[in-house]
């Protein structure tokens, strides 16, 4: 069938085989046969102090779709300009 994506920035298709780690705010969609878990980008302290936060760990063979920008980045950019 037809699928519609809502994304911020560019949308890219990536074929993966095995394990792939992507920033939590950039993953849009993934094939149903791929297993996904969410975790910290590093240890607890480094994740908190670096600002990286959460990542998606994807395992399997299939297709993922990524957005080039994050909504949080847009909010940070627009917040000072809106009163």
mmCIF file of the N, C-alpha and C atoms, coordinates in Angstrom:
data_MODEL
# 
_entry.id   MODEL 
# 
loop_
_atom_site.group_PDB 
_atom_site.id 
_atom_site.type_symbol 
_atom_site.label_atom_id 
_atom_site.label_alt_id 
_atom_site.label_comp_id 
_atom_site.label_asym_id 
_atom_site.label_entity_id 
_atom_site.label_seq_id 
_atom_site.pdbx_PDB_ins_code 
_atom_site.Cartn_x 
_atom_site.Cartn_y 
_atom_site.Cartn_z 
_atom_site.occupancy 
_atom_site.B_iso_or_equiv 
_atom_site.pdbx_formal_charge 
_atom_site.auth_seq_id 
_atom_site.auth_comp_id 
_atom_site.auth_asym_id 
_atom_site.auth_atom_id 
_atom_site.pdbx_PDB_model_num 
ATOM 1   N N  . UNK A 1 1  ? 0.795  -1.178 0.000  1.00 0.00 ? 1  UNK A N  1 
ATOM 2   C CA . UNK A 1 1  ? 0.000  0.000  0.000  1.00 0.00 ? 1  UNK A CA 1 
ATOM 3   C C  . UNK A 1 1  ? 0.849  1.258  0.000  1.00 0.00 ? 1  UNK A C  1 
ATOM 4   N N  . UNK A 1 2  ? 0.199  2.356  0.130  1.00 0.00 ? 2  UNK A N  1 
ATOM 5   C CA . UNK A 1 2  ? 0.841  3.669  0.136  1.00 0.00 ? 2  UNK A CA 1 
ATOM 6   C C  . UNK A 1 2  ? 1.095  4.111  1.566  1.00 0.00 ? 2  UNK A C  1 
ATOM 7   N N  . UNK A 1 3  ? 2.266  4.684  1.791  1.00 0.00 ? 3  UNK A N  1 
ATOM 8   C CA . UNK A 1 3  ? 2.636  5.198  3.111  1.00 0.00 ? 3  UNK A CA 1 
ATOM 9   C C  . UNK A 1 3  ? 3.001  6.666  2.977  1.00 0.00 ? 3  UNK A C  1 
ATOM 10  N N  . UNK A 1 4  ? 2.550  7.493  3.915  1.00 0.00 ? 4  UNK A N  1 
ATOM 11  C CA . UNK A 1 4  ? 2.924  8.900  3.961  1.00 0.00 ? 4  UNK A CA 1 
ATOM 12  C C  . UNK A 1 4  ? 3.779  9.131  5.196  1.00 0.00 ? 4  UNK A C  1 
ATOM 13  N N  . UNK A 1 5  ? 4.884  9.870  5.036  1.00 0.00 ? 5  UNK A N  1 
ATOM 14  C CA . UNK A 1 5  ? 5.776  10.203 6.144  1.00 0.00 ? 5  UNK A CA 1 
ATOM 15  C C  . UNK A 1 5  ? 5.670  11.688 6.438  1.00 0.00 ? 5  UNK A C  1 
ATOM 16  N N  . UNK A 1 6  ? 5.708  12.040 7.705  1.00 0.00 ? 6  UNK A N  1 
ATOM 17  C CA . UNK A 1 6  ? 5.863  13.425 8.121  1.00 0.00 ? 6  UNK A CA 1 
ATOM 18  C C  . UNK A 1 6  ? 7.246  13.554 8.730  1.00 0.00 ? 6  UNK A C  1 
ATOM 19  N N  . UNK A 1 7  ? 8.095  14.379 8.137  1.00 0.00 ? 7  UNK A N  1 
ATOM 20  C CA . UNK A 1 7  ? 9.473  14.496 8.612  1.00 0.00 ? 7  UNK A CA 1 
ATOM 21  C C  . UNK A 1 7  ? 9.918  15.946 8.533  1.00 0.00 ? 7  UNK A C  1 
ATOM 22  N N  . UNK A 1 8  ? 10.956 16.263 9.267  1.00 0.00 ? 8  UNK A N  1 
ATOM 23  C CA . UNK A 1 8  ? 11.527 17.606 9.275  1.00 0.00 ? 8  UNK A CA 1 
ATOM 24  C C  . UNK A 1 8  ? 12.879 17.545 8.586  1.00 0.00 ? 8  UNK A C  1 
ATOM 25  N N  . UNK A 1 9  ? 13.059 18.342 7.558  1.00 0.00 ? 9  UNK A N  1 
ATOM 26  C CA . UNK A 1 9  ? 14.295 18.310 6.787  1.00 0.00 ? 9  UNK A CA 1 
ATOM 27  C C  . UNK A 1 9  ? 14.170 17.301 5.667  1.00 0.00 ? 9  UNK A C  1 
ATOM 28  N N  . UNK A 1 10 ? 15.295 16.797 5.214  1.00 0.00 ? 10 UNK A N  1 
ATOM 29  C CA . UNK A 1 10 ? 15.292 15.798 4.152  1.00 0.00 ? 10 UNK A CA 1 
ATOM 30  C C  . UNK A 1 10 ? 14.969 14.422 4.694  1.00 0.00 ? 10 UNK A C  1 
ATOM 31  N N  . UNK A 1 11 ? 14.446 13.581 3.846  1.00 0.00 ? 11 UNK A N  1 
ATOM 32  C CA . UNK A 1 11 ? 14.121 12.205 4.204  1.00 0.00 ? 11 UNK A CA 1 
ATOM 33  C C  . UNK A 1 11 ? 15.030 11.294 3.390  1.00 0.00 ? 11 UNK A C  1 
ATOM 34  N N  . UNK A 1 12 ? 15.747 10.399 4.064  1.00 0.00 ? 12 UNK A N  1 
ATOM 35  C CA . UNK A 1 12 ? 16.646 9.497  3.344  1.00 0.00 ? 12 UNK A CA 1 
ATOM 36  C C  . UNK A 1 12 ? 16.333 8.048  3.690  1.00 0.00 ? 12 UNK A C  1 
ATOM 37  N N  . UNK A 1 13 ? 16.494 7.204  2.688  1.00 0.00 ? 13 UNK A N  1 
ATOM 38  C CA . UNK A 1 13 ? 16.278 5.765  2.832  1.00 0.00 ? 13 UNK A CA 1 
ATOM 39  C C  . UNK A 1 13 ? 17.636 5.111  3.018  1.00 0.00 ? 13 UNK A C  1 
ATOM 40  N N  . UNK A 1 14 ? 17.744 4.216  3.995  1.00 0.00 ? 14 UNK A N  1 
ATOM 41  C CA . UNK A 1 14 ? 19.014 3.544  4.292  1.00 0.00 ? 14 UNK A CA 1 
ATOM 42  C C  . UNK A 1 14 ? 18.753 2.051  4.423  1.00 0.00 ? 14 UNK A C  1 
ATOM 43  N N  . UNK A 1 15 ? 19.448 1.248  3.625  1.00 0.00 ? 15 UNK A N  1 
ATOM 44  C CA . UNK A 1 15 ? 19.391 -0.210 3.783  1.00 0.00 ? 15 UNK A CA 1 
ATOM 45  C C  . UNK A 1 15 ? 20.369 -0.599 4.878  1.00 0.00 ? 15 UNK A C  1 
ATOM 46  N N  . UNK A 1 16 ? 19.927 -1.435 5.814  1.00 0.00 ? 16 UNK A N  1 
ATOM 47  C CA . UNK A 1 16 ? 20.830 -1.882 6.876  1.00 0.00 ? 16 UNK A CA 1 
ATOM 48  C C  . UNK A 1 16 ? 20.893 -3.405 6.894  1.00 0.00 ? 16 UNK A C  1 
ATOM 49  N N  . UNK A 1 17 ? 22.025 -3.894 7.355  1.00 0.00 ? 17 UNK A N  1 
ATOM 50  C CA . UNK A 1 17 ? 22.236 -5.334 7.536  1.00 0.00 ? 17 UNK A CA 1 
ATOM 51  C C  . UNK A 1 17 ? 23.034 -5.492 8.820  1.00 0.00 ? 17 UNK A C  1 
ATOM 52  N N  . UNK A 1 18 ? 22.446 -6.118 9.806  1.00 0.00 ? 18 UNK A N  1 
ATOM 53  C CA . UNK A 1 18 ? 23.126 -6.267 11.086 1.00 0.00 ? 18 UNK A CA 1 
ATOM 54  C C  . UNK A 1 18 ? 22.647 -5.228 12.074 1.00 0.00 ? 18 UNK A C  1 
ATOM 55  N N  . UNK A 1 19 ? 23.591 -4.538 12.705 1.00 0.00 ? 19 UNK A N  1 
ATOM 56  C CA . UNK A 1 19 ? 23.250 -3.549 13.731 1.00 0.00 ? 19 UNK A CA 1 
ATOM 57  C C  . UNK A 1 19 ? 23.528 -2.143 13.223 1.00 0.00 ? 19 UNK A C  1 
ATOM 58  N N  . UNK A 1 20 ? 22.634 -1.214 13.569 1.00 0.00 ? 20 UNK A N  1 
ATOM 59  C CA . UNK A 1 20 ? 22.760 0.179  13.158 1.00 0.00 ? 20 UNK A CA 1 
ATOM 60  C C  . UNK A 1 20 ? 22.274 1.030  14.321 1.00 0.00 ? 20 UNK A C  1 
ATOM 61  N N  . UNK A 1 21 ? 23.014 2.080  14.662 1.00 0.00 ? 21 UNK A N  1 
ATOM 62  C CA . UNK A 1 21 ? 22.643 2.974  15.765 1.00 0.00 ? 21 UNK A CA 1 
ATOM 63  C C  . UNK A 1 21 ? 22.381 4.357  15.191 1.00 0.00 ? 21 UNK A C  1 
ATOM 64  N N  . UNK A 1 22 ? 21.255 4.938  15.570 1.00 0.00 ? 22 UNK A N  1 
ATOM 65  C CA . UNK A 1 22 ? 20.875 6.253  15.053 1.00 0.00 ? 22 UNK A CA 1 
ATOM 66  C C  . UNK A 1 22 ? 20.306 7.095  16.191 1.00 0.00 ? 22 UNK A C  1 
ATOM 67  N N  . UNK A 1 23 ? 20.539 8.398  16.137 1.00 0.00 ? 23 UNK A N  1 
ATOM 68  C CA . UNK A 1 23 ? 19.990 9.323  17.127 1.00 0.00 ? 23 UNK A CA 1 
ATOM 69  C C  . UNK A 1 23 ? 18.469 9.198  17.158 1.00 0.00 ? 23 UNK A C  1 
ATOM 70  N N  . UNK A 1 24 ? 17.924 9.221  18.355 1.00 0.00 ? 24 UNK A N  1 
ATOM 71  C CA . UNK A 1 24 ? 16.497 9.019  18.570 1.00 0.00 ? 24 UNK A CA 1 
ATOM 72  C C  . UNK A 1 24 ? 15.630 10.004 17.783 1.00 0.00 ? 24 UNK A C  1 
ATOM 73  N N  . UNK A 1 25 ? 16.089 11.234 17.618 1.00 0.00 ? 25 UNK A N  1 
ATOM 74  C CA . UNK A 1 25 ? 15.254 12.245 16.969 1.00 0.00 ? 25 UNK A CA 1 
ATOM 75  C C  . UNK A 1 25 ? 15.286 12.176 15.445 1.00 0.00 ? 25 UNK A C  1 
ATOM 76  N N  . UNK A 1 26 ? 16.089 11.291 14.863 1.00 0.00 ? 26 UNK A N  1 
ATOM 77  C CA . UNK A 1 26 ? 16.205 11.232 13.403 1.00 0.00 ? 26 UNK A CA 1 
ATOM 78  C C  . UNK A 1 26 ? 15.528 10.021 12.766 1.00 0.00 ? 26 UNK A C  1 
ATOM 79  N N  . UNK A 1 27 ? 15.144 9.034  13.549 1.00 0.00 ? 27 UNK A N  1 
ATOM 80  C CA . UNK A 1 27 ? 14.497 7.843  12.994 1.00 0.00 ? 27 UNK A CA 1 
ATOM 81  C C  . UNK A 1 27 ? 13.027 8.142  12.700 1.00 0.00 ? 27 UNK A C  1 
ATOM 82  N N  . UNK A 1 28 ? 12.601 7.871  11.470 1.00 0.00 ? 28 UNK A N  1 
ATOM 83  C CA . UNK A 1 28 ? 11.217 8.105  11.065 1.00 0.00 ? 28 UNK A CA 1 
ATOM 84  C C  . UNK A 1 28 ? 10.446 6.788  10.982 1.00 0.00 ? 28 UNK A C  1 
ATOM 85  N N  . UNK A 1 29 ? 11.031 5.780  10.334 1.00 0.00 ? 29 UNK A N  1 
ATOM 86  C CA . UNK A 1 29 ? 10.337 4.499  10.144 1.00 0.00 ? 29 UNK A CA 1 
ATOM 87  C C  . UNK A 1 29 ? 11.360 3.402  9.879  1.00 0.00 ? 29 UNK A C  1 
ATOM 88  N N  . UNK A 1 30 ? 10.925 2.145  10.053 1.00 0.00 ? 30 UNK A N  1 
ATOM 89  C CA . UNK A 1 30 ? 11.799 1.006  9.772  1.00 0.00 ? 30 UNK A CA 1 
ATOM 90  C C  . UNK A 1 30 ? 10.956 -0.208 9.404  1.00 0.00 ? 30 UNK A C  1 
ATOM 91  N N  . UNK A 1 31 ? 11.569 -1.141 8.667  1.00 0.00 ? 31 UNK A N  1 
ATOM 92  C CA . UNK A 1 31 ? 10.893 -2.369 8.237  1.00 0.00 ? 31 UNK A CA 1 
ATOM 93  C C  . UNK A 1 31 ? 10.421 -3.171 9.443  1.00 0.00 ? 31 UNK A C  1 
ATOM 94  N N  . UNK A 1 32 ? 9.332  -3.896 9.270  1.00 0.00 ? 32 UNK A N  1 
ATOM 95  C CA . UNK A 1 32 ? 8.740  -4.645 10.386 1.00 0.00 ? 32 UNK A CA 1 
ATOM 96  C C  . UNK A 1 32 ? 9.627  -5.784 10.883 1.00 0.00 ? 32 UNK A C  1 
ATOM 97  N N  . UNK A 1 33 ? 10.546 -6.266 10.071 1.00 0.00 ? 33 UNK A N  1 
ATOM 98  C CA . UNK A 1 33 ? 11.416 -7.363 10.504 1.00 0.00 ? 33 UNK A CA 1 
ATOM 99  C C  . UNK A 1 33 ? 12.651 -6.878 11.267 1.00 0.00 ? 33 UNK A C  1 
ATOM 100 N N  . UNK A 1 34 ? 12.817 -5.576 11.416 1.00 0.00 ? 34 UNK A N  1 
ATOM 101 C CA . UNK A 1 34 ? 13.934 -5.011 12.177 1.00 0.00 ? 34 UNK A CA 1 
ATOM 102 C C  . UNK A 1 34 ? 13.503 -4.854 13.632 1.00 0.00 ? 34 UNK A C  1 
ATOM 103 N N  . UNK A 1 35 ? 14.350 -5.284 14.539 1.00 0.00 ? 35 UNK A N  1 
ATOM 104 C CA . UNK A 1 35 ? 14.099 -5.125 15.976 1.00 0.00 ? 35 UNK A CA 1 
ATOM 105 C C  . UNK A 1 35 ? 14.743 -3.825 16.437 1.00 0.00 ? 35 UNK A C  1 
ATOM 106 N N  . UNK A 1 36 ? 14.025 -3.058 17.266 1.00 0.00 ? 36 UNK A N  1 
ATOM 107 C CA . UNK A 1 36 ? 14.514 -1.758 17.717 1.00 0.00 ? 36 UNK A CA 1 
ATOM 108 C C  . UNK A 1 36 ? 14.457 -1.670 19.229 1.00 0.00 ? 36 UNK A C  1 
ATOM 109 N N  . UNK A 1 37 ? 15.521 -1.123 19.821 1.00 0.00 ? 37 UNK A N  1 
ATOM 110 C CA . UNK A 1 37 ? 15.524 -0.830 21.252 1.00 0.00 ? 37 UNK A CA 1 
ATOM 111 C C  . UNK A 1 37 ? 16.065 0.582  21.439 1.00 0.00 ? 37 UNK A C  1 
ATOM 112 N N  . UNK A 1 38 ? 15.665 1.205  22.531 1.00 0.00 ? 38 UNK A N  1 
ATOM 113 C CA . UNK A 1 38 ? 16.096 2.569  22.843 1.00 0.00 ? 38 UNK A CA 1 
ATOM 114 C C  . UNK A 1 38 ? 17.042 2.504  24.024 1.00 0.00 ? 38 UNK A C  1 
ATOM 115 N N  . UNK A 1 39 ? 18.135 3.257  23.947 1.00 0.00 ? 39 UNK A N  1 
ATOM 116 C CA . UNK A 1 39 ? 19.100 3.274  25.036 1.00 0.00 ? 39 UNK A CA 1 
ATOM 117 C C  . UNK A 1 39 ? 19.860 4.579  25.074 1.00 0.00 ? 39 UNK A C  1 
ATOM 118 N N  . UNK A 1 40 ? 20.736 4.703  26.048 1.00 0.00 ? 40 UNK A N  1 
ATOM 119 C CA . UNK A 1 40 ? 21.574 5.889  26.171 1.00 0.00 ? 40 UNK A CA 1 
ATOM 120 C C  . UNK A 1 40 ? 22.677 5.848  25.129 1.00 0.00 ? 40 UNK A C  1 
ATOM 121 N N  . UNK A 1 41 ? 23.107 7.025  24.692 1.00 0.00 ? 41 UNK A N  1 
ATOM 122 C CA . UNK A 1 41 ? 24.157 7.084  23.672 1.00 0.00 ? 41 UNK A CA 1 
ATOM 123 C C  . UNK A 1 41 ? 25.497 6.610  24.205 1.00 0.00 ? 41 UNK A C  1 
ATOM 124 N N  . UNK A 1 42 ? 25.708 6.741  25.494 1.00 0.00 ? 42 UNK A N  1 
ATOM 125 C CA . UNK A 1 42 ? 26.930 6.270  26.140 1.00 0.00 ? 42 UNK A CA 1 
ATOM 126 C C  . UNK A 1 42 ? 26.556 5.827  27.534 1.00 0.00 ? 42 UNK A C  1 
ATOM 127 N N  . UNK A 1 43 ? 27.432 6.088  28.490 1.00 0.00 ? 43 UNK A N  1 
ATOM 128 C CA . UNK A 1 43 ? 27.087 5.848  29.878 1.00 0.00 ? 43 UNK A CA 1 
ATOM 129 C C  . UNK A 1 43 ? 26.129 6.926  30.360 1.00 0.00 ? 43 UNK A C  1 
ATOM 130 N N  . UNK A 1 44 ? 25.580 6.757  31.535 1.00 0.00 ? 44 UNK A N  1 
ATOM 131 C CA . UNK A 1 44 ? 24.618 7.711  32.077 1.00 0.00 ? 44 UNK A CA 1 
ATOM 132 C C  . UNK A 1 44 ? 25.213 9.106  32.181 1.00 0.00 ? 44 UNK A C  1 
ATOM 133 N N  . UNK A 1 45 ? 26.400 9.234  32.749 1.00 0.00 ? 45 UNK A N  1 
ATOM 134 C CA . UNK A 1 45 ? 27.020 10.551 32.939 1.00 0.00 ? 45 UNK A CA 1 
ATOM 135 C C  . UNK A 1 45 ? 27.344 11.200 31.602 1.00 0.00 ? 45 UNK A C  1 
ATOM 136 N N  . UNK A 1 46 ? 27.965 10.458 30.687 1.00 0.00 ? 46 UNK A N  1 
ATOM 137 C CA . UNK A 1 46 ? 28.330 11.050 29.397 1.00 0.00 ? 46 UNK A CA 1 
ATOM 138 C C  . UNK A 1 46 ? 27.100 11.420 28.578 1.00 0.00 ? 46 UNK A C  1 
ATOM 139 N N  . UNK A 1 47 ? 26.024 10.652 28.681 1.00 0.00 ? 47 UNK A N  1 
ATOM 140 C CA . UNK A 1 47 ? 24.799 10.981 27.951 1.00 0.00 ? 47 UNK A CA 1 
ATOM 141 C C  . UNK A 1 47 ? 24.173 12.265 28.470 1.00 0.00 ? 47 UNK A C  1 
ATOM 142 N N  . UNK A 1 48 ? 24.184 12.445 29.778 1.00 0.00 ? 48 UNK A N  1 
ATOM 143 C CA . UNK A 1 48 ? 23.596 13.642 30.376 1.00 0.00 ? 48 UNK A CA 1 
ATOM 144 C C  . UNK A 1 48 ? 24.448 14.870 30.085 1.00 0.00 ? 48 UNK A C  1 
ATOM 145 N N  . UNK A 1 49 ? 25.761 14.751 30.212 1.00 0.00 ? 49 UNK A N  1 
ATOM 146 C CA . UNK A 1 49 ? 26.634 15.915 30.042 1.00 0.00 ? 49 UNK A CA 1 
ATOM 147 C C  . UNK A 1 49 ? 26.882 16.275 28.582 1.00 0.00 ? 49 UNK A C  1 
ATOM 148 N N  . UNK A 1 50 ? 26.789 15.319 27.667 1.00 0.00 ? 50 UNK A N  1 
ATOM 149 C CA . UNK A 1 50 ? 27.055 15.620 26.254 1.00 0.00 ? 50 UNK A CA 1 
ATOM 150 C C  . UNK A 1 50 ? 25.832 16.170 25.540 1.00 0.00 ? 50 UNK A C  1 
ATOM 151 N N  . UNK A 1 51 ? 24.651 15.962 26.099 1.00 0.00 ? 51 UNK A N  1 
ATOM 152 C CA . UNK A 1 51 ? 23.429 16.408 25.451 1.00 0.00 ? 51 UNK A CA 1 
ATOM 153 C C  . UNK A 1 51 ? 22.940 15.455 24.372 1.00 0.00 ? 51 UNK A C  1 
ATOM 154 N N  . UNK A 1 52 ? 23.642 14.365 24.156 1.00 0.00 ? 52 UNK A N  1 
ATOM 155 C CA . UNK A 1 52 ? 23.252 13.408 23.120 1.00 0.00 ? 52 UNK A CA 1 
ATOM 156 C C  . UNK A 1 52 ? 21.955 12.692 23.479 1.00 0.00 ? 52 UNK A C  1 
ATOM 157 N N  . UNK A 1 53 ? 21.829 12.230 24.692 1.00 0.00 ? 53 UNK A N  1 
ATOM 158 C CA . UNK A 1 53 ? 20.585 11.609 25.118 1.00 0.00 ? 53 UNK A CA 1 
ATOM 159 C C  . UNK A 1 53 ? 20.384 10.200 24.616 1.00 0.00 ? 53 UNK A C  1 
ATOM 160 N N  . UNK A 1 54 ? 19.253 9.959  23.932 1.00 0.00 ? 54 UNK A N  1 
ATOM 161 C CA . UNK A 1 54 ? 18.850 8.608  23.557 1.00 0.00 ? 54 UNK A CA 1 
ATOM 162 C C  . UNK A 1 54 ? 19.210 8.267  22.112 1.00 0.00 ? 54 UNK A C  1 
ATOM 163 N N  . UNK A 1 55 ? 19.464 6.987  21.896 1.00 0.00 ? 55 UNK A N  1 
ATOM 164 C CA . UNK A 1 55 ? 19.698 6.473  20.549 1.00 0.00 ? 55 UNK A CA 1 
ATOM 165 C C  . UNK A 1 55 ? 18.799 5.265  20.319 1.00 0.00 ? 55 UNK A C  1 
ATOM 166 N N  . UNK A 1 56 ? 18.528 4.981  19.055 1.00 0.00 ? 56 UNK A N  1 
ATOM 167 C CA . UNK A 1 56 ? 17.809 3.778  18.661 1.00 0.00 ? 56 UNK A CA 1 
ATOM 168 C C  . UNK A 1 56 ? 18.832 2.766  18.172 1.00 0.00 ? 56 UNK A C  1 
ATOM 169 N N  . UNK A 1 57 ? 18.779 1.565  18.726 1.00 0.00 ? 57 UNK A N  1 
ATOM 170 C CA . UNK A 1 57 ? 19.646 0.472  18.275 1.00 0.00 ? 57 UNK A CA 1 
ATOM 171 C C  . UNK A 1 57 ? 18.775 -0.469 17.444 1.00 0.00 ? 57 UNK A C  1 
ATOM 172 N N  . UNK A 1 58 ? 19.090 -0.547 16.169 1.00 0.00 ? 58 UNK A N  1 
ATOM 173 C CA . UNK A 1 58 ? 18.314 -1.349 15.234 1.00 0.00 ? 58 UNK A CA 1 
ATOM 174 C C  . UNK A 1 58 ? 19.106 -2.593 14.862 1.00 0.00 ? 58 UNK A C  1 
ATOM 175 N N  . UNK A 1 59 ? 18.438 -3.751 14.832 1.00 0.00 ? 59 UNK A N  1 
ATOM 176 C CA . UNK A 1 59 ? 19.099 -5.012 14.473 1.00 0.00 ? 59 UNK A CA 1 
ATOM 177 C C  . UNK A 1 59 ? 18.251 -5.743 13.453 1.00 0.00 ? 59 UNK A C  1 
ATOM 178 N N  . UNK A 1 60 ? 18.902 -6.208 12.402 1.00 0.00 ? 60 UNK A N  1 
ATOM 179 C CA . UNK A 1 60 ? 18.222 -6.976 11.373 1.00 0.00 ? 60 UNK A CA 1 
ATOM 180 C C  . UNK A 1 60 ? 18.588 -6.483 9.990  1.00 0.00 ? 60 UNK A C  1 
ATOM 181 N N  . UNK A 1 61 ? 17.889 -7.009 9.017  1.00 0.00 ? 61 UNK A N  1 
ATOM 182 C CA . UNK A 1 61 ? 18.091 -6.619 7.628  1.00 0.00 ? 61 UNK A CA 1 
ATOM 183 C C  . UNK A 1 61 ? 16.822 -5.966 7.123  1.00 0.00 ? 61 UNK A C  1 
ATOM 184 N N  . UNK A 1 62 ? 16.961 -4.806 6.500  1.00 0.00 ? 62 UNK A N  1 
ATOM 185 C CA . UNK A 1 62 ? 15.791 -4.115 5.979  1.00 0.00 ? 62 UNK A CA 1 
ATOM 186 C C  . UNK A 1 62 ? 16.093 -2.669 5.670  1.00 0.00 ? 62 UNK A C  1 
ATOM 187 N N  . UNK A 1 63 ? 15.046 -1.880 5.658  1.00 0.00 ? 63 UNK A N  1 
ATOM 188 C CA . UNK A 1 63 ? 15.131 -0.471 5.281  1.00 0.00 ? 63 UNK A CA 1 
ATOM 189 C C  . UNK A 1 63 ? 14.721 0.395  6.461  1.00 0.00 ? 63 UNK A C  1 
ATOM 190 N N  . UNK A 1 64 ? 15.455 1.486  6.664  1.00 0.00 ? 64 UNK A N  1 
ATOM 191 C CA . UNK A 1 64 ? 15.050 2.504  7.633  1.00 0.00 ? 64 UNK A CA 1 
ATOM 192 C C  . UNK A 1 64 ? 14.953 3.836  6.899  1.00 0.00 ? 64 UNK A C  1 
ATOM 193 N N  . UNK A 1 65 ? 14.156 4.736  7.441  1.00 0.00 ? 65 UNK A N  1 
ATOM 194 C CA . UNK A 1 65 ? 14.025 6.084  6.894  1.00 0.00 ? 65 UNK A CA 1 
ATOM 195 C C  . UNK A 1 65 ? 14.432 7.066  7.978  1.00 0.00 ? 65 UNK A C  1 
ATOM 196 N N  . UNK A 1 66 ? 15.283 8.020  7.603  1.00 0.00 ? 66 UNK A N  1 
ATOM 197 C CA . UNK A 1 66 ? 15.823 8.999  8.538  1.00 0.00 ? 66 UNK A CA 1 
ATOM 198 C C  . UNK A 1 66 ? 15.472 10.405 8.083  1.00 0.00 ? 66 UNK A C  1 
ATOM 199 N N  . UNK A 1 67 ? 15.236 11.285 9.054  1.00 0.00 ? 67 UNK A N  1 
ATOM 200 C CA . UNK A 1 67 ? 15.072 12.702 8.733  1.00 0.00 ? 67 UNK A CA 1 
ATOM 201 C C  . UNK A 1 67 ? 16.374 13.416 9.059  1.00 0.00 ? 67 UNK A C  1 
ATOM 202 N N  . UNK A 1 68 ? 16.691 14.436 8.273  1.00 0.00 ? 68 UNK A N  1 
ATOM 203 C CA . UNK A 1 68 ? 17.988 15.096 8.414  1.00 0.00 ? 68 UNK A CA 1 
ATOM 204 C C  . UNK A 1 68 ? 18.043 16.088 9.570  1.00 0.00 ? 68 UNK A C  1 
ATOM 205 N N  . UNK A 1 69 ? 16.907 16.495 10.055 1.00 0.00 ? 69 UNK A N  1 
ATOM 206 C CA . UNK A 1 69 ? 16.878 17.461 11.157 1.00 0.00 ? 69 UNK A CA 1 
ATOM 207 C C  . UNK A 1 69 ? 15.969 16.952 12.261 1.00 0.00 ? 69 UNK A C  1 
ATOM 208 N N  . UNK A 1 70 ? 16.094 17.591 13.443 1.00 0.00 ? 70 UNK A N  1 
ATOM 209 C CA . UNK A 1 70 ? 15.232 17.194 14.558 1.00 0.00 ? 70 UNK A CA 1 
ATOM 210 C C  . UNK A 1 70 ? 14.262 18.320 14.891 1.00 0.00 ? 70 UNK A C  1 
ATOM 211 N N  . UNK A 1 71 ? 13.089 17.955 15.355 1.00 0.00 ? 71 UNK A N  1 
ATOM 212 C CA . UNK A 1 71 ? 12.092 18.942 15.754 1.00 0.00 ? 71 UNK A CA 1 
ATOM 213 C C  . UNK A 1 71 ? 12.610 19.760 16.935 1.00 0.00 ? 71 UNK A C  1 
ATOM 214 N N  . UNK A 1 72 ? 13.357 19.126 17.844 1.00 0.00 ? 72 UNK A N  1 
ATOM 215 C CA . UNK A 1 72 ? 13.912 19.851 18.998 1.00 0.00 ? 72 UNK A CA 1 
ATOM 216 C C  . UNK A 1 72 ? 14.840 20.971 18.531 1.00 0.00 ? 72 UNK A C  1 
ATOM 217 N N  . UNK A 1 73 ? 15.619 20.731 17.486 1.00 0.00 ? 73 UNK A N  1 
ATOM 218 C CA . UNK A 1 73 ? 16.489 21.767 16.932 1.00 0.00 ? 73 UNK A CA 1 
ATOM 219 C C  . UNK A 1 73 ? 15.693 22.930 16.375 1.00 0.00 ? 73 UNK A C  1 
ATOM 220 N N  . UNK A 1 74 ? 14.583 22.651 15.721 1.00 0.00 ? 74 UNK A N  1 
ATOM 221 C CA . UNK A 1 74 ? 13.713 23.705 15.202 1.00 0.00 ? 74 UNK A CA 1 
ATOM 222 C C  . UNK A 1 74 ? 13.136 24.536 16.341 1.00 0.00 ? 74 UNK A C  1 
ATOM 223 N N  . UNK A 1 75 ? 12.691 23.882 17.394 1.00 0.00 ? 75 UNK A N  1 
ATOM 224 C CA . UNK A 1 75 ? 12.133 24.595 18.551 1.00 0.00 ? 75 UNK A CA 1 
ATOM 225 C C  . UNK A 1 75 ? 13.184 25.508 19.171 1.00 0.00 ? 75 UNK A C  1 
ATOM 226 N N  . UNK A 1 76 ? 14.419 25.015 19.341 1.00 0.00 ? 76 UNK A N  1 
ATOM 227 C CA . UNK A 1 76 ? 15.495 25.847 19.899 1.00 0.00 ? 76 UNK A CA 1 
ATOM 228 C C  . UNK A 1 76 ? 15.780 27.051 19.011 1.00 0.00 ? 76 UNK A C  1 
ATOM 229 N N  . UNK A 1 77 ? 15.704 26.877 17.708 1.00 0.00 ? 77 UNK A N  1 
ATOM 230 C CA . UNK A 1 77 ? 15.956 27.967 16.771 1.00 0.00 ? 77 UNK A CA 1 
ATOM 231 C C  . UNK A 1 77 ? 14.842 29.010 16.828 1.00 0.00 ? 77 UNK A C  1 
ATOM 232 N N  . UNK A 1 78 ? 13.584 28.565 16.896 1.00 0.00 ? 78 UNK A N  1 
ATOM 233 C CA . UNK A 1 78 ? 12.449 29.483 16.844 1.00 0.00 ? 78 UNK A CA 1 
ATOM 234 C C  . UNK A 1 78 ? 12.106 30.139 18.177 1.00 0.00 ? 78 UNK A C  1 
ATOM 235 N N  . UNK A 1 79 ? 12.386 29.490 19.288 1.00 0.00 ? 79 UNK A N  1 
ATOM 236 C CA . UNK A 1 79 ? 11.984 30.003 20.606 1.00 0.00 ? 79 UNK A CA 1 
ATOM 237 C C  . UNK A 1 79 ? 12.416 31.438 20.874 1.00 0.00 ? 79 UNK A C  1 
ATOM 238 N N  . UNK A 1 80 ? 13.663 31.832 20.615 1.00 0.00 ? 80 UNK A N  1 
ATOM 239 C CA . UNK A 1 80 ? 14.053 33.215 20.888 1.00 0.00 ? 80 UNK A CA 1 
ATOM 240 C C  . UNK A 1 80 ? 13.352 34.229 19.982 1.00 0.00 ? 80 UNK A C  1 
ATOM 241 N N  . UNK A 1 81 ? 12.850 33.787 18.846 1.00 0.00 ? 81 UNK A N  1 
ATOM 242 C CA . UNK A 1 81 ? 12.242 34.689 17.878 1.00 0.00 ? 81 UNK A CA 1 
ATOM 243 C C  . UNK A 1 81 ? 10.750 34.894 18.109 1.00 0.00 ? 81 UNK A C  1 
ATOM 244 N N  . UNK A 1 82 ? 10.147 34.026 18.912 1.00 0.00 ? 82 UNK A N  1 
ATOM 245 C CA . UNK A 1 82 ? 8.712  34.096 19.177 1.00 0.00 ? 82 UNK A CA 1 
ATOM 246 C C  . UNK A 1 82 ? 8.499  34.617 20.589 1.00 0.00 ? 82 UNK A C  1 
ATOM 247 N N  . UNK A 1 83 ? 7.649  35.587 20.719 1.00 0.00 ? 83 UNK A N  1 
ATOM 248 C CA . UNK A 1 83 ? 7.374  36.152 22.047 1.00 0.00 ? 83 UNK A CA 1 
ATOM 249 C C  . UNK A 1 83 ? 5.932  35.974 22.403 1.00 0.00 ? 83 UNK A C  1 
# 
